Amino acid sequence: MPPVSPELISPRSPRVVAARRLAKRNFRGKERLFLAEGPQAVREAAGHADTLVELFATLEAAERYADIIGEARTAGARIHLASEQVIADISTTVTPQGLVGVCRFLDTPFEEILRRRAKLVAVLAHVRDPGNAGTVLRCADAAGAEAVVLTDASVDLYNPKAVRASVGSLFHLPVAVGVPVERAVAGLKDAGVRILAADGVGDRDLDDELDKGTMGGPTAWVFGNEAWGLPEETRALADAVVRVPIHGRAESLNLATAAAVCLYASARAQRAAGGCRTATGN
């Protein structure tokens, strides 16, 4: 059953105003809260301990997604029925799906990621497009990566477009934010992780690395800016600079596609005979 509460119909309601402000980065940082829109994101937030604070739902959405409303109640979230106009006012999408959650920040300290001894990590250095950042996070999750690191030069993890593009993966694996790229690389190297920079002009070919059997150990892939890739000083930090081979006539791959290829290549190598996941029983 939908929650029994007065319907919020005014965009000037204090609760609505407070939620709407979270579309802006400075308010998100101040409150350490962000928006999760749609049934998939809200369901994931409700299932992630102590994350979902508040949920706005139209009557139609509350009835359609009664199970999600129940999960949100169990999670201790405050639930508000809201008019479609209020949902549209809070939402950052063109066609809102009737559910908008307010969630606590859930990034993980970089030191904690190092303590977990992750074997496959994606490092986003200078990634500025929120859609790309969220999609790479989704790819990392799908490939079985155990952590993602966003450097201090990258986009805000909690940008609504990044949250949507992650399609719930934001809630699945630890993500460190605001880490200088030099610190990220040095910390991972000290933890025994090989650093591979993905770059279209890399001097090593991904296929060759796979054929040589060099991809089975703990690995962190560093991905750069969508337009100009990785700066020379960042490439110089890596153990190797690797390019994804282009076998056809395409000029290049976009960031998210290249990240998926690289991460899956490492995941496959690590699961092969002698790879680090097999050797450790993972």
PERAVEN-V723088 format. One record per pair of residues at least 6 apart in sequence whose ideal C-beta (glycine too) atoms are under 6 Angstrom apart, sorted by the first residue. I is the first residue (numbers start at 1). J is the second residue. Records with the same first field share a line. If there is no record, write none. Layout:
BEGIN
I = J / J
END
This chain:
BEGIN
2 = 62 / 63
3 = 79
5 = 81
7 = 81
8 = 80 / 82 / 86
9 = 83
11 = 89
16 = 86
19 = 90 / 102
20 = 90
21 = 27
22 = 28 / 33 / 34 / 35
23 = 92
25 = 156
28 = 34 / 158
32 = 105
33 = 102
34 = 103 / 158
35 = 160
36 = 42 / 45 / 101 / 103 / 163
37 = 91 / 93 / 100
38 = 97
39 = 65 / 68 / 99
40 = 168
41 = 168
42 = 68 / 99 / 101
43 = 68
44 = 168 / 171
45 = 51 / 52 / 101 / 103
46 = 52 / 71 / 72 / 75
48 = 171
51 = 103 / 104 / 106
52 = 72 / 75 / 77 / 101 / 103
53 = 102
54 = 77 / 78 / 102
55 = 72 / 77 / 79 / 101
56 = 80 / 82 / 100
57 = 99
58 = 84 / 87 / 98
59 = 81
61 = 98 / 99
62 = 69
72 = 79
87 = 96
88 = 96
90 = 100
91 = 100
92 = 160
107 = 175 / 177
108 = 174 / 176
110 = 176 / 179
113 = 147 / 174 / 176
114 = 187 / 191
118 = 146 / 147
119 = 218 / 276
120 = 145 / 146 / 219 / 266
121 = 147 / 220
122 = 140 / 145 / 148 / 221
123 = 149 / 184 / 220 / 222
124 = 133 / 150 / 154 / 223
125 = 151 / 181 / 222 / 224 / 234
126 = 153 / 224 / 225
127 = 133 / 154
128 = 155
129 = 226
130 = 155 / 159 / 161 / 162
131 = 161 / 165
132 = 226 / 255 / 256
133 = 155 / 162
134 = 162 / 165 / 166
135 = 165 / 256
136 = 256 / 259
137 = 148 / 166 / 169
138 = 166 / 167 / 169
139 = 259 / 260 / 263
140 = 148 / 263
141 = 169 / 172 / 173
143 = 263 / 264 / 267
144 = 267
147 = 174
148 = 175
149 = 176 / 179 / 184
150 = 157 / 177
151 = 179 / 181
152 = 178 / 180
157 = 177
163 = 170
181 = 234
185 = 195 / 237
188 = 220
192 = 218
193 = 218 / 220
194 = 217 / 219 / 239
195 = 220 / 238 / 239
196 = 221 / 240 / 242
197 = 222 / 230 / 235 / 238 / 241
198 = 221 / 223 / 258 / 262
199 = 229 / 230 / 241
200 = 243 / 252
202 = 241 / 242 / 243
203 = 241
204 = 240 / 242
205 = 245
206 = 242 / 244 / 265
207 = 245
209 = 215
210 = 265
215 = 266 / 269
216 = 269 / 270 / 274 / 275 / 276
217 = 276
218 = 276
219 = 266
221 = 262
223 = 259
224 = 230
226 = 255
235 = 241
244 = 253 / 258 / 261
269 = 275
270 = 276 / 277
271 = 277
END
